[in-house]
Amino acid sequence: MSFLIDPPWLYATGRAYGRMMPEEGKARKAAEAATIGAFLATSISLYLERPWTRPIWRACRAASGRDWMLNSGVLRLDWRRAGMSTHLISAAIFATYPLWLRLGIKSGQRSASD
């Protein structure tokens, strides 16, 4: 999971939910909560460099969890010197995760009704 991958992945997941479960019921709410919970728990843990995330960022050939979250193997941001502005921007990006899922759900619902 990374800032470049998570939003499209959440959108695609939401789109699938919207198509498979167009009506908002308990099952879809549970799926949404589990999805957001898993994404946030994993991504924030990567960003905070929690030890249990090591297999994830190593598999992605990153130098650390924060390196993976910020750079995704594409960018060259200095993840070692992440300051307050980087942390605030990262927190703002994390706050958008539910939005990406909801946008995907709305799109999936529209396509299911066509």
C-alpha positions as CSV (number, residue, x, y, z in Angstrom):
1,M,0.0,0.0,0.0
2,S,1.2,3.4,-0.8
3,F,-0.1,6.9,-1.4
4,L,0.1,6.4,-5.2
5,I,-1.6,3.0,-5.1
6,D,-4.1,3.2,-2.3
7,P,-6.6,5.8,-3.8
8,P,-7.1,3.9,-7.1
9,W,-7.3,0.6,-5.3
10,L,-9.9,2.0,-2.8
11,Y,-11.9,3.4,-5.7
12,A,-11.8,0.1,-7.6
13,T,-12.8,-1.8,-4.5
14,G,-15.7,0.6,-3.9
15,R,-16.8,0.3,-7.5
16,A,-16.9,-3.5,-7.0
17,Y,-18.9,-3.1,-3.9
18,G,-21.3,-0.7,-5.6
19,R,-21.9,-3.1,-8.4
20,M,-22.2,-6.2,-6.3
21,M,-24.1,-4.6,-3.4
22,P,-25.9,-1.6,-4.9
23,E,-28.2,-1.3,-1.8
24,E,-26.7,0.1,1.3
25,G,-27.2,-2.7,3.9
26,K,-25.4,-4.2,6.8
27,A,-23.2,-6.4,4.6
28,R,-21.9,-3.5,2.5
29,K,-21.4,-1.3,5.6
30,A,-19.4,-4.1,7.2
31,A,-17.3,-4.5,4.0
32,E,-16.7,-0.8,3.8
33,A,-15.6,-0.6,7.4
34,A,-13.3,-3.6,7.1
35,T,-11.8,-2.2,3.9
36,I,-11.1,1.2,5.3
37,G,-9.8,-0.3,8.6
38,A,-7.4,-2.6,6.8
39,F,-6.1,0.1,4.5
40,L,-5.6,2.6,7.3
41,A,-4.1,0.2,9.7
42,T,-1.6,-1.1,7.2
43,S,-0.8,2.2,5.5
44,I,-0.4,4.2,8.8
45,S,1.7,1.3,10.2
46,L,3.9,1.4,7.2
47,Y,4.2,5.2,7.5
48,L,5.1,4.9,11.2
49,E,7.6,2.2,10.4
50,R,6.0,-0.5,12.6
51,P,8.1,-3.6,12.7
52,W,5.3,-5.9,11.6
53,T,5.2,-4.1,8.2
54,R,8.8,-5.1,7.3
55,P,7.8,-8.0,5.0
56,I,5.5,-5.7,3.1
57,W,8.0,-2.9,2.4
58,R,10.8,-5.4,1.8
59,A,8.7,-7.2,-0.8
60,C,8.2,-3.8,-2.5
61,R,12.0,-3.3,-2.5
62,A,11.7,-0.1,-0.4
63,A,14.1,1.0,2.2
64,S,11.4,1.4,4.8
65,G,7.6,1.6,5.3
66,R,7.7,5.4,5.1
67,D,9.9,5.2,1.9
68,W,7.3,2.9,0.4
69,M,4.3,5.1,1.4
70,L,5.9,8.3,0.1
71,N,7.8,7.1,-2.9
72,S,6.2,3.8,-4.1
73,G,9.4,3.0,-5.9
74,V,8.6,5.9,-8.3
75,L,9.3,9.2,-6.6
76,R,12.5,10.3,-4.9
77,L,11.3,12.2,-1.8
78,D,13.7,12.2,1.1
79,W,11.7,10.0,3.4
80,R,14.4,10.1,6.1
81,R,13.9,13.8,6.6
82,A,10.2,13.9,6.6
83,G,9.2,17.0,8.6
84,M,6.0,18.4,10.0
85,S,4.7,19.5,6.5
86,T,5.2,16.0,5.2
87,H,3.4,14.5,8.2
88,L,0.5,16.9,7.8
89,I,0.1,16.2,4.1
90,S,0.3,12.5,4.8
91,A,-2.4,12.8,7.4
92,A,-4.6,14.7,5.0
93,I,-4.1,12.0,2.4
94,F,-5.0,9.3,4.9
95,A,-8.2,11.3,5.7
96,T,-9.2,11.0,2.0
97,Y,-9.2,7.2,2.0
98,P,-13.0,6.9,2.9
99,L,-13.8,9.4,0.1
100,W,-12.0,7.2,-2.5
101,L,-14.0,4.2,-1.4
102,R,-17.3,6.1,-1.4
103,L,-16.6,7.6,-4.9
104,G,-16.0,4.1,-6.2
105,I,-19.2,2.9,-4.6
106,K,-21.2,5.7,-6.2
107,S,-19.7,4.9,-9.6
108,G,-20.4,1.2,-9.2
109,Q,-24.0,1.8,-8.3
110,R,-24.5,4.0,-11.4
111,S,-23.0,1.3,-13.6
112,A,-25.1,-1.4,-11.9
113,S,-28.3,0.5,-12.7
114,D,-27.4,0.9,-16.4
